[in-house]
Amino acid sequence: MRIALAQISSSADPAANLELVREEVAAAAAAGARLLVLPEATMCRFGVPLAPVAQPADGPWASALTEIADAAGLTVVAGGFTPGSRGRVRNTLFARGGGIHADYDKVHLYDAFGFAESDTVEPGAEPVLLDVDGVGVGLTTCYDLRFPGLFTHLAGSGARIVVVSASWGAGPGKVEQWRLLARARALDSTSFVVACGQALATEDHGGAPTGVGHSLVVSPDGELLAELGEEPGRLVVDLDPALADDVRAVLPVLLNRRF
């Protein structure tokens, strides 16, 4: 399976960000990708009020994403915001195109490093597993990367690839943690981890987590296969889902786990 990652730096303007998406979908399609992964908060960066930005999953922004993905003939995963309850929003990954229409609401909220995502975001409750060309692809968002249980659950449910869309918060040691956690989650779940983040922000937006770059791909045995730097950029990788089966045959952690 050929997978593209688009490490963008989204703005506070959803319309402008949709044009970025359009460009990245065209590039991914031209490269022959079957799945394109964009970051968390592709629709609108963090650091601005999110309630006025949020739209339903069948609203104009997500509907335009669907049209773009369907026209290109591939599956696109991109982060946005949908309305929640009591004035909060949901941090939603839209998966559109290639016969797929699914949404994942971020389960683990980023109440860490002095930031309280739960002040404005309502947590989701259910894992989401896609079938992309017959391959199980799990969806996760940013802070989810710190929770092995979600990755092993997705792998146990049939995922051989787990996507991470992120807007990783900057700070001392955070890039090293991002790499370490991605490799650990690949080993925990014996799955490919395809982690796409926002590029490094050039301005401080009130301490909001707006990205550090370093989108990367890790194999089921923990090998780092590809990684970008801080700047906006693209990765295109060819993954053999059967490798997950091979690794699970010799490292059956999913079968051996007891809790």
BELKA-V409560 format. One record per backbone hydrogen bond with DSSP energy under -1.0 kcal/mol. NH is the residue of the N-H (numbers start at 1). CO is the residue of the C=O. If there is no record, write none. Layout:
# BELKA-V409560
nh->(NH NH)
co->(CO CO)
This chain:
# BELKA-V409560
nh->(3 4 5 6 7 8 17 18 19 20 21 22 23 24 25 26 27 28 29 30 31 32 33 34 35 36 37 38 43 45 54 55 59 63 64 65 66 67 68 69 70 71 72 73 74 75 76 77 78 79 80 82 84 88 89 90 92 92 93 94 95 96 97 100 102 104 106 111 112 115 117 119 120 121 122 124 130 132 135 137 138 139 140 142 144 145 146 147 150 152 153 154 155 156 157 158 159 160 161 162 163 164 165 166 174 177 178 179 180 181 182 183 184 185 186 187 188 189 190 191 192 193 194 195 196 198 199 200 201 208 210 211 213 214 216 217 218 219 222 225 226 228 233 235 237 239 243 244 246 247 248 249 250 251 253 256 257)
co->(237 35 235 37 233 6 13 14 15 16 17 18 19 20 21 22 23 24 25 26 27 29 28 2 2 75 4 77 79 11 50 81 56 59 60 61 62 63 64 65 66 67 68 69 69 34 96 36 94 39 92 90 88 85 120 82 80 90 104 78 102 76 100 97 95 93 91 109 115 112 110 116 117 117 89 106 137 135 132 130 161 128 163 165 141 142 143 144 147 148 149 150 151 152 153 155 154 136 136 192 138 194 140 196 171 173 174 175 176 177 178 179 180 181 182 183 184 185 186 186 160 218 162 216 164 166 8 230 211 205 208 168 198 229 195 226 193 223 219 217 217 215 7 5 3 1 240 241 242 243 244 245 246 247 251 252 253)
